[in-house]
């Protein structure tokens, strides 16, 4: 169903974002990411206390590509 849209101001769109105005059947953003994190990473919450003597993250990644995105 057609829609009337007023003024639109876009300040920023990320690399893997989708912006659409109007009719659309399907939207599917595609992106890949690789994250390495040591002990105590990604902890959230109030009053979180982490005590690590020594924390090391060893990464050995021999392949050239992990998740190929082909358009």
PQR file of N, CA, C, O and H, with PARSE charges and radii, in Angstrom:
ATOM      1  N   UNK A   1       0.843  -1.157   0.000 -0.4000 1.5000
ATOM      2  CA  UNK A   1       0.000   0.000   0.000 -0.0000 2.0000
ATOM      3  C   UNK A   1       0.905   1.243   0.000  0.5500 1.7000
ATOM      4  O   UNK A   1       1.785   1.356   0.853 -0.5500 1.4000
ATOM      5  N   UNK A   2       0.711   2.142  -0.909 -0.4000 1.5000
ATOM      6  CA  UNK A   2       1.529   3.350  -0.981 -0.0000 2.0000
ATOM      7  C   UNK A   2       1.333   4.220   0.261  0.5500 1.7000
ATOM      8  O   UNK A   2       0.259   4.252   0.861 -0.5500 1.4000
ATOM      9  H   UNK A   2      -0.004   2.050  -1.602  0.4000 1.0000
ATOM     10  N   UNK A   3       2.393   4.913   0.618 -0.4000 1.5000
ATOM     11  CA  UNK A   3       2.344   5.780   1.790 -0.0000 2.0000
ATOM     12  C   UNK A   3       2.947   7.124   1.438  0.5500 1.7000
ATOM     13  O   UNK A   3       3.839   7.215   0.595 -0.5500 1.4000
ATOM     14  H   UNK A   3       3.266   4.887   0.131  0.4000 1.0000
ATOM     15  N   UNK A   4       2.455   8.164   2.086 -0.4000 1.5000
ATOM     16  CA  UNK A   4       3.036   9.494   1.930 -0.0000 2.0000
ATOM     17  C   UNK A   4       3.959   9.741   3.108  0.5500 1.7000
ATOM     18  O   UNK A   4       3.573   9.573   4.265 -0.5500 1.4000
ATOM     19  H   UNK A   4       1.730   8.090   2.771  0.4000 1.0000
ATOM     20  N   UNK A   5       5.177  10.139   2.800 -0.4000 1.5000
ATOM     21  CA  UNK A   5       6.181  10.361   3.833 -0.0000 2.0000
ATOM     22  C   UNK A   5       6.611  11.812   3.759  0.5500 1.7000
ATOM     23  O   UNK A   5       6.855  12.349   2.678 -0.5500 1.4000
ATOM     24  H   UNK A   5       5.491  10.275   1.861  0.4000 1.0000
ATOM     25  N   UNK A   6       6.700  12.437   4.916 -0.4000 1.5000
ATOM     26  CA  UNK A   6       7.148  13.821   4.971 -0.0000 2.0000
ATOM     27  C   UNK A   6       8.664  13.915   4.848  0.5500 1.7000
ATOM     28  O   UNK A   6       9.299  13.006   4.314 -0.5500 1.4000
ATOM     29  H   UNK A   6       6.502  12.002   5.794  0.4000 1.0000
ATOM     30  N   UNK A   7       9.237  14.983   5.329 -0.4000 1.5000
ATOM     31  CA  UNK A   7      10.679  15.200   5.254 -0.0000 2.0000
ATOM     32  C   UNK A   7      11.420  14.166   6.084  0.5500 1.7000
ATOM     33  O   UNK A   7      10.995  13.809   7.183 -0.5500 1.4000
ATOM     34  H   UNK A   7       8.720  15.722   5.763  0.4000 1.0000
ATOM     35  N   UNK A   8      12.530  13.693   5.545 -0.4000 1.5000
ATOM     36  CA  UNK A   8      13.360  12.705   6.232 -0.0000 2.0000
ATOM     37  C   UNK A   8      14.774  13.239   6.286  0.5500 1.7000
ATOM     38  O   UNK A   8      15.320  13.678   5.274 -0.5500 1.4000
ATOM     39  H   UNK A   8      12.875  13.982   4.652  0.4000 1.0000
ATOM     40  N   UNK A   9      15.366  13.201   7.467 -0.4000 1.5000
ATOM     41  CA  UNK A   9      16.763  13.610   7.636 -0.0000 2.0000
ATOM     42  C   UNK A   9      17.545  12.416   8.167  0.5500 1.7000
ATOM     43  O   UNK A   9      17.214  11.862   9.215 -0.5500 1.4000
ATOM     44  H   UNK A   9      14.922  12.844   8.289  0.4000 1.0000
ATOM     45  N   UNK A  10      18.582  12.026   7.437 -0.4000 1.5000
ATOM     46  CA  UNK A  10      19.423  10.909   7.845 -0.0000 2.0000
ATOM     47  C   UNK A  10      20.763  11.474   8.278  0.5500 1.7000
ATOM     48  O   UNK A  10      21.466  12.089   7.476 -0.5500 1.4000
ATOM     49  H   UNK A  10      18.851  12.476   6.586  0.4000 1.0000
ATOM     50  N   UNK A  11      21.122  11.273   9.529 -0.4000 1.5000
ATOM     51  CA  UNK A  11      22.396  11.764  10.031 -0.0000 2.0000
ATOM     52  C   UNK A  11      23.524  10.771   9.796  0.5500 1.7000
ATOM     53  O   UNK A  11      24.641  11.172   9.469 -0.5500 1.4000
ATOM     54  H   UNK A  11      20.551  10.773  10.180  0.4000 1.0000
ATOM     55  N   UNK A  12      23.249   9.490   9.956 -0.4000 1.5000
ATOM     56  CA  UNK A  12      24.303   8.496   9.830 -0.0000 2.0000
ATOM     57  C   UNK A  12      23.691   7.131   9.571  0.5500 1.7000
ATOM     58  O   UNK A  12      22.653   6.791  10.140 -0.5500 1.4000
ATOM     59  H   UNK A  12      22.341   9.164  10.221  0.4000 1.0000
ATOM     60  N   UNK A  13      24.331   6.352   8.715 -0.4000 1.5000
ATOM     61  CA  UNK A  13      23.941   4.969   8.477 -0.0000 2.0000
ATOM     62  C   UNK A  13      25.209   4.136   8.543  0.5500 1.7000
ATOM     63  O   UNK A  13      26.203   4.463   7.894 -0.5500 1.4000
ATOM     64  H   UNK A  13      25.173   6.628   8.253  0.4000 1.0000
ATOM     65  N   UNK A  14      25.184   3.070   9.315 -0.4000 1.5000
ATOM     66  CA  UNK A  14      26.351   2.207   9.470 -0.0000 2.0000
ATOM     67  C   UNK A  14      26.616   1.377   8.220  0.5500 1.7000
ATOM     68  O   UNK A  14      25.848   1.408   7.258 -0.5500 1.4000
ATOM     69  H   UNK A  14      24.376   2.804   9.842  0.4000 1.0000
ATOM     70  N   UNK A  15      27.717   0.636   8.254 -0.4000 1.5000
ATOM     71  CA  UNK A  15      28.126  -0.149   7.089 -0.0000 2.0000
ATOM     72  C   UNK A  15      27.140  -1.244   6.733  0.5500 1.7000
ATOM     73  O   UNK A  15      26.902  -1.484   5.550 -0.5500 1.4000
ATOM     74  H   UNK A  15      28.340   0.611   9.035  0.4000 1.0000
ATOM     75  N   UNK A  16      26.568  -1.905   7.700 -0.4000 1.5000
ATOM     76  CA  UNK A  16      25.667  -3.014   7.408 -0.0000 2.0000
ATOM     77  C   UNK A  16      24.216  -2.652   7.713  0.5500 1.7000
ATOM     78  O   UNK A  16      23.425  -3.526   8.070 -0.5500 1.4000
ATOM     79  H   UNK A  16      26.761  -1.710   8.662  0.4000 1.0000
ATOM     80  N   UNK A  17      23.862  -1.393   7.579 -0.4000 1.5000
ATOM     81  CA  UNK A  17      22.506  -0.939   7.880 -0.0000 2.0000
ATOM     82  C   UNK A  17      21.634  -0.940   6.633  0.5500 1.7000
ATOM     83  O   UNK A  17      22.127  -0.988   5.506 -0.5500 1.4000
ATOM     84  H   UNK A  17      24.505  -0.683   7.290  0.4000 1.0000
ATOM     85  N   UNK A  18      20.340  -0.885   6.861 -0.4000 1.5000
ATOM     86  CA  UNK A  18      19.362  -0.786   5.774 -0.0000 2.0000
ATOM     87  C   UNK A  18      18.463   0.408   6.072  0.5500 1.7000
ATOM     88  O   UNK A  18      17.988   0.575   7.195 -0.5500 1.4000
ATOM     89  H   UNK A  18      19.939  -0.845   7.777  0.4000 1.0000
ATOM     90  N   UNK A  19      18.237   1.228   5.064 -0.4000 1.5000
ATOM     91  CA  UNK A  19      17.304   2.342   5.188 -0.0000 2.0000
ATOM     92  C   UNK A  19      16.292   2.211   4.071  0.5500 1.7000
ATOM     93  O   UNK A  19      16.665   2.110   2.903 -0.5500 1.4000
ATOM     94  H   UNK A  19      18.623   1.092   4.151  0.4000 1.0000
ATOM     95  N   UNK A  20      15.025   2.212   4.413 -0.4000 1.5000
ATOM     96  CA  UNK A  20      13.988   2.033   3.407 -0.0000 2.0000
ATOM     97  C   UNK A  20      12.818   2.948   3.717  0.5500 1.7000
ATOM     98  O   UNK A  20      12.404   3.080   4.869 -0.5500 1.4000
ATOM     99  H   UNK A  20      14.721   2.294   5.362  0.4000 1.0000
ATOM    100  N   UNK A  21      12.292   3.576   2.678 -0.4000 1.5000
ATOM    101  CA  UNK A  21      11.042   4.324   2.778 -0.0000 2.0000
ATOM    102  C   UNK A  21      10.140   3.796   1.680  0.5500 1.7000
ATOM    103  O   UNK A  21      10.501   3.829   0.504 -0.5500 1.4000
ATOM    104  H   UNK A  21      12.628   3.468   1.742  0.4000 1.0000
ATOM    105  N   UNK A  22       8.984   3.317   2.055 -0.4000 1.5000
ATOM    106  CA  UNK A  22       8.057   2.816   1.045 -0.0000 2.0000
ATOM    107  C   UNK A  22       7.816   1.327   1.189  0.5500 1.7000
ATOM    108  O   UNK A  22       8.114   0.728   2.223 -0.5500 1.4000
ATOM    109  H   UNK A  22       8.690   3.291   3.010  0.4000 1.0000
ATOM    110  N   UNK A  23       7.272   0.741   0.134 -0.4000 1.5000
ATOM    111  CA  UNK A  23       6.933  -0.675   0.141 -0.0000 2.0000
ATOM    112  C   UNK A  23       8.185  -1.526  -0.042  0.5500 1.7000
ATOM    113  O   UNK A  23       9.091  -1.169  -0.795 -0.5500 1.4000
ATOM    114  H   UNK A  23       7.031   1.227  -0.706  0.4000 1.0000
ATOM    115  N   UNK A  24       8.219  -2.640   0.648 -0.4000 1.5000
ATOM    116  CA  UNK A  24       9.353  -3.556   0.536 -0.0000 2.0000
ATOM    117  C   UNK A  24       8.854  -4.974   0.829  0.5500 1.7000
ATOM    118  O   UNK A  24       8.019  -5.185   1.708 -0.5500 1.4000
ATOM    119  H   UNK A  24       7.483  -2.930   1.260  0.4000 1.0000
ATOM    120  N   UNK A  25       9.382  -5.933   0.078 -0.4000 1.5000
ATOM    121  CA  UNK A  25       9.001  -7.335   0.299 -0.0000 2.0000
ATOM    122  C   UNK A  25       9.874  -7.968   1.378  0.5500 1.7000
ATOM    123  O   UNK A  25       9.363  -8.572   2.322 -0.5500 1.4000
ATOM    124  H   UNK A  25      10.060  -5.762  -0.636  0.4000 1.0000
ATOM    125  N   UNK A  26      11.182  -7.828   1.237 -0.4000 1.5000
ATOM    126  CA  UNK A  26      12.100  -8.419   2.211 -0.0000 2.0000
ATOM    127  C   UNK A  26      13.357  -7.568   2.309  0.5500 1.7000
ATOM    128  O   UNK A  26      13.844  -7.038   1.310 -0.5500 1.4000
ATOM    129  H   UNK A  26      11.597  -7.337   0.471  0.4000 1.0000
ATOM    130  N   UNK A  27      13.868  -7.447   3.507 -0.4000 1.5000
ATOM    131  CA  UNK A  27      15.111  -6.718   3.735 -0.0000 2.0000
ATOM    132  C   UNK A  27      16.046  -7.643   4.505  0.5500 1.7000
ATOM    133  O   UNK A  27      15.655  -8.209   5.526 -0.5500 1.4000
ATOM    134  H   UNK A  27      13.473  -7.878   4.319  0.4000 1.0000
ATOM    135  N   UNK A  28      17.268  -7.798   4.027 -0.4000 1.5000
ATOM    136  CA  UNK A  28      18.201  -8.680   4.724 -0.0000 2.0000
ATOM    137  C   UNK A  28      19.617  -8.113   4.644  0.5500 1.7000
ATOM    138  O   UNK A  28      20.316  -8.330   3.654 -0.5500 1.4000
ATOM    139  H   UNK A  28      17.585  -7.338   3.197  0.4000 1.0000
ATOM    140  N   UNK A  29      20.040  -7.391   5.677 -0.4000 1.5000
ATOM    141  CA  UNK A  29      21.417  -6.893   5.680 -0.0000 2.0000
ATOM    142  C   UNK A  29      22.391  -8.047   5.855  0.5500 1.7000
ATOM    143  O   UNK A  29      22.090  -9.029   6.534 -0.5500 1.4000
ATOM    144  H   UNK A  29      19.472  -7.215   6.481  0.4000 1.0000
ATOM    145  N   UNK A  30      23.545  -7.924   5.247 -0.4000 1.5000
ATOM    146  CA  UNK A  30      24.545  -8.978   5.349 -0.0000 2.0000
ATOM    147  C   UNK A  30      25.870  -8.362   5.758  0.5500 1.7000
ATOM    148  O   UNK A  30      26.338  -7.405   5.141 -0.5500 1.4000
ATOM    149  H   UNK A  30      23.790  -7.127   4.696  0.4000 1.0000
ATOM    150  N   UNK A  31      26.461  -8.907   6.783 -0.4000 1.5000
ATOM    151  CA  UNK A  31      27.775  -8.460   7.225 -0.0000 2.0000
ATOM    152  C   UNK A  31      28.439  -9.590   7.992  0.5500 1.7000
ATOM    153  O   UNK A  31      27.768 -10.522   8.436 -0.5500 1.4000
ATOM    154  H   UNK A  31      26.080  -9.684   7.284  0.4000 1.0000
ATOM    155  N   UNK A  32      29.736  -9.512   8.149 -0.4000 1.5000
ATOM    156  CA  UNK A  32      30.474 -10.478   8.936 -0.0000 2.0000
ATOM    157  C   UNK A  32      31.385  -9.734   9.899  0.5500 1.7000
ATOM    158  O   UNK A  32      31.771  -8.592   9.649 -0.5500 1.4000
ATOM    159  H   UNK A  32      30.281  -8.755   7.789  0.4000 1.0000
ATOM    160  N   UNK A  33      31.718 -10.382  10.983 -0.4000 1.5000
ATOM    161  CA  UNK A  33      32.621  -9.790  11.960 -0.0000 2.0000
ATOM    162  C   UNK A  33      33.355 -10.906  12.690  0.5500 1.7000
ATOM    163  O   UNK A  33      32.826 -12.004  12.865 -0.5500 1.4000
ATOM    164  H   UNK A  33      31.404 -11.310  11.185  0.4000 1.0000
ATOM    165  N   UNK A  34      34.557 -10.617  13.103 -0.4000 1.5000
ATOM    166  CA  UNK A  34      35.342 -11.560  13.879 -0.0000 2.0000
ATOM    167  C   UNK A  34      35.833 -10.823  15.118  0.5500 1.7000
ATOM    168  O   UNK A  34      36.478  -9.779  15.013 -0.5500 1.4000
ATOM    169  H   UNK A  34      34.986  -9.725  12.960  0.4000 1.0000
ATOM    170  N   UNK A  35      35.529 -11.362  16.277 -0.4000 1.5000
ATOM    171  CA  UNK A  35      35.864 -10.703  17.524 -0.0000 2.0000
ATOM    172  C   UNK A  35      36.686 -11.634  18.398  0.5500 1.7000
ATOM    173  O   UNK A  35      36.321 -12.789  18.617 -0.5500 1.4000
ATOM    174  H   UNK A  35      35.005 -12.210  16.362  0.4000 1.0000
ATOM    175  N   UNK A  36      37.789 -11.121  18.890 -0.4000 1.5000
ATOM    176  CA  UNK A  36      38.616 -11.852  19.834 -0.0000 2.0000
ATOM    177  C   UNK A  36      38.539 -11.135  21.172  0.5500 1.7000
ATOM    178  O   UNK A  36      38.679  -9.914  21.230 -0.5500 1.4000
ATOM    179  H   UNK A  36      38.086 -10.182  18.713  0.4000 1.0000
ATOM    180  N   UNK A  37      38.317 -11.880  22.245 -0.4000 1.5000
ATOM    181  CA  UNK A  37      38.213 -11.254  23.552 -0.0000 2.0000
ATOM    182  C   UNK A  37      38.802 -12.187  24.601  0.5500 1.7000
ATOM    183  O   UNK A  37      38.654 -13.406  24.519 -0.5500 1.4000
ATOM    184  H   UNK A  37      38.203 -12.873  22.198  0.4000 1.0000
ATOM    185  N   UNK A  38      39.459 -11.611  25.569 -0.4000 1.5000
ATOM    186  CA  UNK A  38      40.062 -12.386  26.644 -0.0000 2.0000
ATOM    187  C   UNK A  38      39.098 -12.607  27.793  0.5500 1.7000
ATOM    188  O   UNK A  38      37.914 -12.279  27.712 -0.5500 1.4000
ATOM    189  H   UNK A  38      39.579 -10.620  25.635  0.4000 1.0000
ATOM    190  N   UNK A  39      39.628 -13.166  28.853 -0.4000 1.5000
ATOM    191  CA  UNK A  39      38.820 -13.431  30.028 -0.0000 2.0000
ATOM    192  C   UNK A  39      38.283 -12.145  30.629  0.5500 1.7000
ATOM    193  O   UNK A  39      38.991 -11.140  30.683 -0.5500 1.4000
ATOM    194  H   UNK A  39      40.589 -13.433  28.919  0.4000 1.0000
ATOM    195  N   UNK A  40      37.042 -12.168  31.080 -0.4000 1.5000
ATOM    196  CA  UNK A  40      36.440 -10.989  31.680 -0.0000 2.0000
ATOM    197  C   UNK A  40      35.843 -10.032  30.677  0.5500 1.7000
ATOM    198  O   UNK A  40      35.384  -8.957  31.063 -0.5500 1.4000
ATOM    199  H   UNK A  40      36.467 -12.985  31.037  0.4000 1.0000
ATOM    200  N   UNK A  41      35.831 -10.375  29.423 -0.4000 1.5000
ATOM    201  CA  UNK A  41      35.267  -9.488  28.408 -0.0000 2.0000
ATOM    202  C   UNK A  41      33.758  -9.661  28.321  0.5500 1.7000
ATOM    203  O   UNK A  41      33.215 -10.691  28.718 -0.5500 1.4000
ATOM    204  H   UNK A  41      36.203 -11.248  29.109  0.4000 1.0000
ATOM    205  N   UNK A  42      33.095  -8.650  27.801 -0.4000 1.5000
ATOM    206  CA  UNK A  42      31.657  -8.653  27.529 -0.0000 2.0000
ATOM    207  C   UNK A  42      30.813  -8.830  28.786  0.5500 1.7000
ATOM    208  O   UNK A  42      29.692  -9.333  28.707 -0.5500 1.4000
ATOM    209  H   UNK A  42      33.535  -7.813  27.478  0.4000 1.0000
ATOM    210  N   UNK A  43      31.323  -8.434  29.926 -0.4000 1.5000
ATOM    211  CA  UNK A  43      30.533  -8.493  31.160 -0.0000 2.0000
ATOM    212  C   UNK A  43      29.761  -7.198  31.315  0.5500 1.7000
ATOM    213  O   UNK A  43      30.322  -6.113  31.163 -0.5500 1.4000
ATOM    214  H   UNK A  43      32.234  -8.026  29.990  0.4000 1.0000
ATOM    215  N   UNK A  44      28.486  -7.306  31.615 -0.4000 1.5000
ATOM    216  CA  UNK A  44      27.652  -6.134  31.817 -0.0000 2.0000
ATOM    217  C   UNK A  44      26.909  -6.266  33.136  0.5500 1.7000
ATOM    218  O   UNK A  44      26.760  -7.364  33.673 -0.5500 1.4000
ATOM    219  H   UNK A  44      28.030  -8.188  31.739  0.4000 1.0000
ATOM    220  N   UNK A  45      26.455  -5.155  33.641 -0.4000 1.5000
ATOM    221  CA  UNK A  45      25.667  -5.181  34.861 -0.0000 2.0000
ATOM    222  C   UNK A  45      26.238  -4.254  35.908  0.5500 1.7000
ATOM    223  O   UNK A  45      27.364  -3.773  35.782 -0.5500 1.4000
ATOM    224  H   UNK A  45      26.576  -4.263  33.204  0.4000 1.0000
ATOM    225  N   UNK A  46      25.462  -4.009  36.931 -0.4000 1.5000
ATOM    226  CA  UNK A  46      25.885  -3.151  38.029 -0.0000 2.0000
ATOM    227  C   UNK A  46      26.631  -3.989  39.063  0.5500 1.7000
ATOM    228  O   UNK A  46      26.192  -5.081  39.425 -0.5500 1.4000
ATOM    229  H   UNK A  46      24.547  -4.400  37.032  0.4000 1.0000
ATOM    230  N   UNK A  47      27.741  -3.476  39.523 -0.4000 1.5000
ATOM    231  CA  UNK A  47      28.480  -4.152  40.579 -0.0000 2.0000
ATOM    232  C   UNK A  47      29.242  -5.384  40.120  0.5500 1.7000
ATOM    233  O   UNK A  47      29.509  -6.270  40.931 -0.5500 1.4000
ATOM    234  H   UNK A  47      28.097  -2.589  39.229  0.4000 1.0000
ATOM    235  N   UNK A  48      29.591  -5.464  38.870 -0.4000 1.5000
ATOM    236  CA  UNK A  48      30.352  -6.601  38.373 -0.0000 2.0000
ATOM    237  C   UNK A  48      31.807  -6.470  38.805  0.5500 1.7000
ATOM    238  O   UNK A  48      32.435  -5.438  38.570 -0.5500 1.4000
ATOM    239  H   UNK A  48      29.373  -4.744  38.212  0.4000 1.0000
ATOM    240  N   UNK A  49      32.335  -7.498  39.428 -0.4000 1.5000
ATOM    241  CA  UNK A  49      33.725  -7.486  39.882 -0.0000 2.0000
ATOM    242  C   UNK A  49      34.428  -8.692  39.280  0.5500 1.7000
ATOM    243  O   UNK A  49      34.051  -9.834  39.540 -0.5500 1.4000
ATOM    244  H   UNK A  49      31.825  -8.336  39.619  0.4000 1.0000
ATOM    245  N   UNK A  50      35.428  -8.438  38.491 -0.4000 1.5000
ATOM    246  CA  UNK A  50      36.201  -9.496  37.839 -0.0000 2.0000
ATOM    247  C   UNK A  50      37.640  -9.380  38.318  0.5500 1.7000
ATOM    248  O   UNK A  50      38.211  -8.290  38.301 -0.5500 1.4000
ATOM    249  H   UNK A  50      35.734  -7.510  38.279  0.4000 1.0000
ATOM    250  N   UNK A  51      38.218 -10.465  38.736 -0.4000 1.5000
ATOM    251  CA  UNK A  51      39.619 -10.448  39.153 -0.0000 2.0000
ATOM    252  C   UNK A  51      40.365 -11.506  38.350  0.5500 1.7000
ATOM    253  O   UNK A  51      40.155 -12.707  38.523 -0.5500 1.4000
ATOM    254  H   UNK A  51      37.753 -11.351  38.750  0.4000 1.0000
ATOM    255  N   UNK A  52      41.231 -11.036  37.479 -0.4000 1.5000
ATOM    256  CA  UNK A  52      42.037 -11.931  36.658 -0.0000 2.0000
ATOM    257  C   UNK A  52      43.508 -11.630  36.930  0.5500 1.7000
ATOM    258  O   UNK A  52      43.933 -10.478  36.839 -0.5500 1.4000
ATOM    259  H   UNK A  52      41.402 -10.060  37.339  0.4000 1.0000
ATOM    260  N   UNK A  53      44.266 -12.633  37.254 -0.4000 1.5000
ATOM    261  CA  UNK A  53      45.681 -12.420  37.484 -0.0000 2.0000
ATOM    262  C   UNK A  53      46.385 -12.033  36.192  0.5500 1.7000
ATOM    263  O   UNK A  53      46.953 -10.945  36.094 -0.5500 1.4000
ATOM    264  H   UNK A  53      43.920 -13.569  37.327  0.4000 1.0000
ATOM    265  N   UNK A  54      46.350 -12.898  35.226 -0.4000 1.5000
ATOM    266  CA  UNK A  54      46.883 -12.619  33.893 -0.0000 2.0000
ATOM    267  C   UNK A  54      45.897 -13.177  32.885  0.5500 1.7000
ATOM    268  O   UNK A  54      45.463 -14.324  32.995 -0.5500 1.4000
ATOM    269  H   UNK A  54      45.889 -13.781  35.306  0.4000 1.0000
ATOM    270  N   UNK A  55      45.552 -12.373  31.918 -0.4000 1.5000
ATOM    271  CA  UNK A  55      44.614 -12.795  30.889 -0.0000 2.0000
ATOM    272  C   UNK A  55      45.245 -12.577  29.531  0.5500 1.7000
ATOM    273  O   UNK A  55      45.664 -11.466  29.205 -0.5500 1.4000
ATOM    274  H   UNK A  55      45.905 -11.442  31.829  0.4000 1.0000
ATOM    275  N   UNK A  56      45.314 -13.624  28.744 -0.4000 1.5000
ATOM    276  CA  UNK A  56      45.868 -13.532  27.398 -0.0000 2.0000
ATOM    277  C   UNK A  56      44.929 -14.225  26.423  0.5500 1.7000
ATOM    278  O   UNK A  56      44.311 -15.240  26.745 -0.5500 1.4000
ATOM    279  H   UNK A  56      44.974 -14.526  29.008  0.4000 1.0000
ATOM    280  N   UNK A  57      44.836 -13.666  25.248 -0.4000 1.5000
ATOM    281  CA  UNK A  57      44.037 -14.260  24.187 -0.0000 2.0000
ATOM    282  C   UNK A  57      44.965 -14.629  23.050  0.5500 1.7000
ATOM    283  O   UNK A  57      45.568 -13.758  22.423 -0.5500 1.4000
ATOM    284  H   UNK A  57      45.338 -12.841  24.987  0.4000 1.0000
ATOM    285  N   UNK A  58      45.079 -15.909  22.786 -0.4000 1.5000
ATOM    286  CA  UNK A  58      45.922 -16.396  21.698 -0.0000 2.0000
ATOM    287  C   UNK A  58      45.038 -16.700  20.500  0.5500 1.7000
ATOM    288  O   UNK A  58      44.052 -17.430  20.609 -0.5500 1.4000
ATOM    289  H   UNK A  58      44.589 -16.616  23.295  0.4000 1.0000
ATOM    290  N   UNK A  59      45.400 -16.134  19.358 -0.4000 1.5000
ATOM    291  CA  UNK A  59      44.604 -16.311  18.154 -0.0000 2.0000
ATOM    292  C   UNK A  59      45.483 -16.912  17.073  0.5500 1.7000
ATOM    293  O   UNK A  59      46.550 -16.385  16.760 -0.5500 1.4000
ATOM    294  H   UNK A  59      46.201 -15.542  19.269  0.4000 1.0000
ATOM    295  N   UNK A  60      45.024 -18.022  16.505 -0.4000 1.5000
ATOM    296  CA  UNK A  60      45.724 -18.640  15.391 -0.0000 2.0000
ATOM    297  C   UNK A  60      44.676 -18.934  14.318  0.5500 1.7000
ATOM    298  O   UNK A  60      43.901 -19.883  14.440 -0.5500 1.4000
ATOM    299  H   UNK A  60      44.157 -18.450  16.760  0.4000 1.0000
ATOM    300  N   UNK A  61      44.659 -18.126  13.286 -0.4000 1.5000
ATOM    301  CA  UNK A  61      43.650 -18.242  12.233 -0.0000 2.0000
ATOM    302  C   UNK A  61      44.373 -18.335  10.899  0.5500 1.7000
ATOM    303  O   UNK A  61      44.813 -17.325  10.352 -0.5500 1.4000
ATOM    304  H   UNK A  61      45.289 -17.355  13.187  0.4000 1.0000
ATOM    305  N   UNK A  62      44.493 -19.538  10.385 -0.4000 1.5000
ATOM    306  CA  UNK A  62      45.278 -19.761   9.169 -0.0000 2.0000
ATOM    307  C   UNK A  62      44.493 -19.587   7.874  0.5500 1.7000
ATOM    308  O   UNK A  62      45.092 -19.366   6.821 -0.5500 1.4000
ATOM    309  H   UNK A  62      44.135 -20.359  10.830  0.4000 1.0000
ATOM    310  N   UNK A  63      43.180 -19.679   7.927 -0.4000 1.5000
ATOM    311  CA  UNK A  63      42.420 -19.581   6.682 -0.0000 2.0000
ATOM    312  C   UNK A  63      42.326 -18.136   6.201  0.5500 1.7000
ATOM    313  O   UNK A  63      42.458 -17.202   6.992 -0.5500 1.4000
ATOM    314  H   UNK A  63      42.693 -19.858   8.782  0.4000 1.0000
ATOM    315  N   UNK A  64      42.102 -17.961   4.921 -0.4000 1.5000
ATOM    316  CA  UNK A  64      42.063 -16.630   4.321 -0.0000 2.0000
ATOM    317  C   UNK A  64      40.718 -15.940   4.534  0.5500 1.7000
ATOM    318  O   UNK A  64      40.675 -14.724   4.718 -0.5500 1.4000
ATOM    319  H   UNK A  64      41.994 -18.720   4.279  0.4000 1.0000
ATOM    320  N   UNK A  65      39.637 -16.686   4.512 -0.4000 1.5000
ATOM    321  CA  UNK A  65      38.311 -16.085   4.677 -0.0000 2.0000
ATOM    322  C   UNK A  65      37.433 -17.036   5.473  0.5500 1.7000
ATOM    323  O   UNK A  65      37.552 -18.255   5.353 -0.5500 1.4000
ATOM    324  H   UNK A  65      39.673 -17.674   4.362  0.4000 1.0000
ATOM    325  N   UNK A  66      36.555 -16.471   6.282 -0.4000 1.5000
ATOM    326  CA  UNK A  66      35.686 -17.274   7.130 -0.0000 2.0000
ATOM    327  C   UNK A  66      34.244 -17.316   6.619  0.5500 1.7000
ATOM    328  O   UNK A  66      33.672 -18.393   6.450 -0.5500 1.4000
ATOM    329  H   UNK A  66      36.459 -15.480   6.379  0.4000 1.0000
ATOM    330  N   UNK A  67      33.667 -16.151   6.376 -0.4000 1.5000
ATOM    331  CA  UNK A  67      32.290 -16.072   5.916 -0.0000 2.0000
ATOM    332  C   UNK A  67      32.262 -15.201   4.665  0.5500 1.7000
ATOM    333  O   UNK A  67      32.345 -13.976   4.748 -0.5500 1.4000
ATOM    334  H   UNK A  67      34.132 -15.276   6.514  0.4000 1.0000
ATOM    335  N   UNK A  68      32.145 -15.833   3.529 -0.4000 1.5000
ATOM    336  CA  UNK A  68      32.130 -15.081   2.263 -0.0000 2.0000
ATOM    337  C   UNK A  68      30.723 -14.583   1.980  0.5500 1.7000
ATOM    338  O   UNK A  68      29.746 -15.324   2.085 -0.5500 1.4000
ATOM    339  H   UNK A  68      32.077 -16.828   3.462  0.4000 1.0000
ATOM    340  N   UNK A  69      30.647 -13.313   1.620 -0.4000 1.5000
ATOM    341  CA  UNK A  69      29.387 -12.714   1.203 -0.0000 2.0000
ATOM    342  C   UNK A  69      29.501 -12.448  -0.284  0.5500 1.7000
ATOM    343  O   UNK A  69      30.348 -11.668  -0.719 -0.5500 1.4000
ATOM    344  H   UNK A  69      31.442 -12.711   1.536  0.4000 1.0000
ATOM    345  N   UNK A  70      28.648 -13.095  -1.067 -0.4000 1.5000
ATOM    346  CA  UNK A  70      28.673 -12.966  -2.517 -0.0000 2.0000
ATOM    347  C   UNK A  70      27.354 -12.350  -2.953  0.5500 1.7000
ATOM    348  O   UNK A  70      26.280 -12.856  -2.626 -0.5500 1.4000
ATOM    349  H   UNK A  70      27.960 -13.729  -0.714  0.4000 1.0000
ATOM    350  N   UNK A  71      27.445 -11.261  -3.690 -0.4000 1.5000
ATOM    351  CA  UNK A  71      26.235 -10.571  -4.139 -0.0000 2.0000
ATOM    352  C   UNK A  71      25.831 -11.042  -5.501  0.5500 1.7000
ATOM    353  O   UNK A  71      24.831 -10.573  -6.045 -0.5500 1.4000
ATOM    354  H   UNK A  71      28.317 -10.850  -3.956  0.4000 1.0000
TER
END
